[in-house]
Amino acid sequence: MDRLFGLDMQLLMDALQMAASVFILFLLASYLLFNPVRKLLKDRQDGIQNSIDTALADKASAAELKALYDEKLKKVDKEVEQILSEARQKAMKNEARIIDEAKEEAARIIQRANEEALLEKKRVMDEAKQEMISIASLMAEKVVAASINTQIQDTLVEETLKEMGDSTWQS
């Protein structure tokens, strides 16, 4: 019984040599193949983690920019409302000023019209007085021409005064 399960020494030595060769090949493959693959995987994992970190930082930055943008929009809306309010106030002041100027102009026009009416009334009265004077001078001519006496002359003057009325002389 020199063999256990049919194993002889040569077979055990070959198996041991084969195991040592596989171990050496494993170490050599590990050094030449596994380590570069591990390094590649580690680099890829680090790159992915960096990408994730960058994406998170970008997301946080975008959220911050969005908040800043929203705040600026609110400020712009407030400024727009303030500008519109100021414009409305200026328009109301301008409207009141224009209305006041128009009222003043209307008052001046009415005053000028009244003054012109008074001047026209005075002119008409002056013309009436001139007409009366011309009538009186014509009467005087007739009186002188007819050589009438003073009694007839007094009668003519009184008749003329009655026709003209007292109000004409008092104006």
C-alpha positions as CSV (number, residue, x, y, z in Angstrom):
1,M,0.0,0.0,0.0
2,D,2.1,2.6,-1.0
3,R,-0.5,4.7,-2.5
4,L,-3.2,6.4,-0.7
5,F,-6.2,6.7,-2.9
6,G,-4.0,5.8,-5.8
7,L,-1.7,8.8,-5.3
8,D,1.9,8.4,-5.7
9,M,4.7,10.7,-4.8
10,Q,5.3,11.9,-8.4
11,L,1.7,13.0,-8.6
12,L,1.9,14.8,-5.3
13,M,5.1,16.5,-6.3
14,D,3.5,17.5,-9.6
15,A,0.5,18.8,-7.8
16,L,2.7,20.7,-5.3
17,Q,4.7,22.2,-8.2
18,M,1.5,23.0,-10.0
19,A,0.1,24.8,-6.9
20,A,3.3,26.8,-6.5
21,S,3.2,27.7,-10.2
22,V,-0.5,28.8,-9.9
23,F,0.4,30.8,-6.7
24,I,3.3,32.5,-8.5
25,L,1.1,33.1,-11.5
26,F,-1.6,34.5,-9.2
27,L,0.9,36.9,-7.6
28,L,2.3,37.9,-11.0
29,A,-1.2,38.3,-12.4
30,S,-2.2,40.2,-9.2
31,Y,0.7,42.5,-9.6
32,L,0.4,43.0,-13.4
33,L,-3.4,42.8,-13.9
34,F,-5.4,43.0,-10.6
35,N,-3.6,46.0,-9.2
36,P,-4.0,48.1,-12.3
37,V,-7.7,47.1,-12.5
38,R,-8.1,47.9,-8.8
39,K,-6.4,51.2,-9.4
40,L,-8.7,51.9,-12.4
41,L,-11.8,51.0,-10.4
42,K,-10.5,53.2,-7.5
43,D,-9.9,56.1,-9.9
44,R,-13.3,55.6,-11.5
45,Q,-14.9,55.5,-8.0
46,D,-13.1,58.7,-7.0
47,G,-14.1,60.4,-10.3
48,I,-17.8,59.4,-9.7
49,Q,-17.6,60.6,-6.1
50,N,-16.0,63.9,-7.4
51,S,-18.8,64.2,-10.0
52,I,-21.4,63.6,-7.3
53,D,-19.7,66.2,-5.0
54,T,-19.5,68.7,-7.8
55,A,-23.1,68.1,-8.8
56,L,-24.2,68.6,-5.1
57,A,-22.1,71.8,-4.9
58,D,-23.6,73.0,-8.2
59,K,-27.1,72.2,-7.0
60,A,-26.4,74.1,-3.8
61,S,-25.0,77.0,-5.8
62,A,-27.9,76.9,-8.2
63,A,-30.3,77.0,-5.2
64,E,-28.4,79.9,-3.7
65,L,-28.5,81.7,-7.1
66,K,-32.2,81.0,-7.4
67,A,-32.9,82.4,-4.0
68,L,-30.8,85.5,-4.9
69,Y,-32.6,85.8,-8.2
70,D,-36.0,85.5,-6.5
71,E,-34.9,88.2,-4.0
72,K,-33.8,90.5,-6.8
73,L,-37.1,89.9,-8.6
74,K,-39.0,90.9,-5.5
75,K,-36.8,94.1,-5.2
76,V,-37.4,94.9,-8.8
77,D,-41.1,94.4,-8.4
78,K,-41.1,96.7,-5.4
79,E,-39.0,99.3,-7.4
80,V,-41.4,99.1,-10.3
81,E,-44.3,99.6,-8.0
82,Q,-42.6,102.5,-6.4
83,I,-41.7,104.1,-9.8
84,L,-45.3,103.6,-11.0
85,S,-46.6,105.2,-7.7
86,E,-44.3,108.2,-8.2
87,A,-45.4,108.5,-11.8
88,R,-49.1,108.4,-10.8
89,Q,-48.4,111.1,-8.1
90,K,-46.6,113.3,-10.7
91,A,-49.4,112.8,-13.2
92,M,-52.0,113.8,-10.5
93,K,-49.9,116.9,-9.7
94,N,-49.6,117.8,-13.3
95,E,-53.3,117.3,-13.8
96,A,-54.1,119.6,-10.9
97,R,-51.6,122.2,-12.2
98,I,-53.1,122.0,-15.7
99,I,-56.7,122.3,-14.4
100,D,-55.7,125.3,-12.2
101,E,-53.9,127.0,-15.2
102,A,-57.0,126.4,-17.3
103,K,-59.3,127.9,-14.6
104,E,-57.0,130.9,-14.4
105,E,-57.0,131.3,-18.1
106,A,-60.8,131.0,-18.3
107,A,-61.1,133.7,-15.5
108,R,-58.7,136.0,-17.5
109,I,-60.8,135.5,-20.7
110,I,-64.0,136.2,-18.8
111,Q,-62.5,139.3,-17.2
112,R,-61.2,140.5,-20.7
113,A,-64.7,139.9,-22.2
114,N,-66.3,141.9,-19.3
115,E,-63.8,144.7,-19.8
116,E,-64.4,144.7,-23.6
117,A,-68.2,144.7,-23.0
118,L,-67.8,147.8,-20.6
119,L,-65.6,149.5,-23.2
120,E,-68.2,148.8,-25.9
121,K,-70.9,150.1,-23.7
122,K,-69.0,153.3,-23.0
123,R,-68.2,153.6,-26.7
124,V,-71.9,153.2,-27.6
125,M,-72.8,155.8,-24.9
126,D,-70.2,158.2,-26.3
127,E,-71.6,157.7,-29.7
128,A,-75.1,158.4,-28.4
129,K,-73.9,161.5,-26.7
130,Q,-72.1,162.6,-29.9
131,E,-75.4,162.0,-31.8
132,M,-77.3,164.1,-29.3
133,I,-74.7,166.8,-29.6
134,S,-75.0,166.7,-33.4
135,I,-78.8,166.8,-33.1
136,A,-78.6,169.7,-30.7
137,S,-76.3,171.5,-33.1
138,L,-78.7,170.9,-35.9
139,M,-81.5,172.2,-33.8
140,A,-79.4,175.2,-33.0
141,E,-78.8,175.8,-36.7
142,K,-82.5,175.5,-37.4
143,V,-83.3,177.9,-34.5
144,V,-80.7,180.4,-35.7
145,A,-81.8,179.9,-39.3
146,A,-85.5,180.4,-38.5
147,S,-84.7,183.3,-36.1
148,I,-87.2,182.1,-33.7
149,N,-87.7,183.6,-30.4
150,T,-86.5,182.3,-27.1
151,Q,-89.9,180.9,-26.2
152,I,-89.9,178.6,-29.2
153,Q,-86.3,177.7,-28.6
154,D,-87.0,176.7,-25.0
155,T,-89.9,174.6,-26.2
156,L,-87.7,172.8,-28.7
157,V,-85.0,172.1,-26.1
158,E,-87.5,170.7,-23.6
159,E,-89.1,168.5,-26.3
160,T,-85.6,167.2,-27.2
161,L,-84.7,166.5,-23.6
162,K,-88.0,164.7,-23.1
163,E,-87.4,162.5,-26.1
164,M,-83.9,161.7,-25.0
165,G,-84.9,161.1,-21.4
166,D,-83.2,161.9,-18.2
167,S,-81.3,158.6,-18.1
168,T,-79.3,159.5,-21.2
169,W,-77.8,162.6,-19.6
170,Q,-77.1,160.9,-16.3
171,S,-75.1,158.0,-17.9
